[in-house]
Structure formats: C-alpha cells, structure tokens
Amino acid sequence: MFKKWLVSANLIICLSMTCFSQEKRENTFAWLNVGLGYSSLGSWGGIASFNLQYKRILFALRGTANTERLLEGDELFDVGLLIGYVLRSPTMIVTMSTGVARVTGSFSLGGSGFFGGPRESISPVLGIPFDVQIIARLGGNFGLGAYIYLDINSRKNFYGIAASIVIMGKSD
C-alpha cells in the first residue's frame, strides 16, 4: 500500500512540473490545513497542520488523531515537525515532507460499554512522519485539499487520508 501511495505521489509531482514552472516567486508563504478522513486503524482520522514555505522548502508543524472505532478501540496521536519540498502555482500547491514526531495514545484491552473497556496508555515514542498535501487554491486565501499521511513508529504504524480546508496567509 505504501509503495503505491509513494509512486502515486511522485507521479503527480512529475506530471505537474510544467504547471508549476510558471509560478510567481516569493520568498515566504504560509497556510493552515485542517481536515477529517479515514485512518488505517479502521475509523476516522483527523489532521491539523501549520505550514511555512521558504522558497521551495516546507517547514510544518503537524498533528494527527486516529481511532479504531469511534469512542472505543485503539487511539493514536502524533505531533511532528516536518521539512519537505513545495511546488506552488497560482491554482495549486503540492508538498511532500518528512520529519520527527511524538506518538502517544492508548490501546483497548477489551471489554464493552459506551466508552469501551479498560485501556493501556502508550508511553510517548519517536515516530517518523511522512505526508503529501495536494491543495486546489480557490481564490483569495481559501483552498480545498487532500492530505495523505503516514507515521512509522515502534508501537503501531498508521496512515490516513483526509479531505481538508486550507486557509492561506496571503495570496499571490
């Protein structure tokens, strides 16, 4: 699954290079990305990220929340600092980034009830996050996008995809 995801992301970037070759050059650009979607744990996943572009370099602070089942089951969260590459045009933004993350959460130990049964809290562990953002700029400081993420860690790897709303700091 990961290999298909990585090949697809690379293909999108390679095919869109001609679109981005006309982009207006600015030194910095910032945006906030918030979204909900599907997590590999089996239920919903959510993301929030603050992104700062300097030339073609991306610096991002990202958080994800992932659940196995709503209100019960395993829950994993990460907060990470990422660095990556940005392709930006007047109508589109595509990014790929990786970094380091702090992964926490809890595992269900079985049982039933509205909030599940007993839980085992996870001691924070180091994770290696990856993400791809594909954003359509709809005019002004607003956009819609897809946010694809992955975290590799020693407890339980997870990935997801979210539809997102993007608020940009300034427009070209």
Sequence and secondary structure as in RCSB ss.txt:
>XXXX:A:sequence
MFKKWLVSANLIICLSMTCFSQEKRENTFAWLNVGLGYSSLGSWGGIASFNLQYKRILFALRGTANTERLLEGDE
LFDVGLLIGYVLRSPTMIVTMSTGVARVTGSFSLGGSGFFGGPRESISPVLGIPFDVQIIARLGGNFGLGAYIYL
DINSRKNFYGIAASIVIMGKSD
>XXXX:A:secstr
 HHHHHHHHHHHHHHTHHHHTT    SEEEEEEEEEEEETTSSEEEEEEEEEEETTEEEEEEEEEEEEETTEEEE
EEEEEEEEEEEEE SSEEEEEEEEEEEEEEEEE S  STT S EEEEEEEEEEEEEEEEEEEEETTEEEEEEEEE
EEESS  EEEEEEEEEEES   
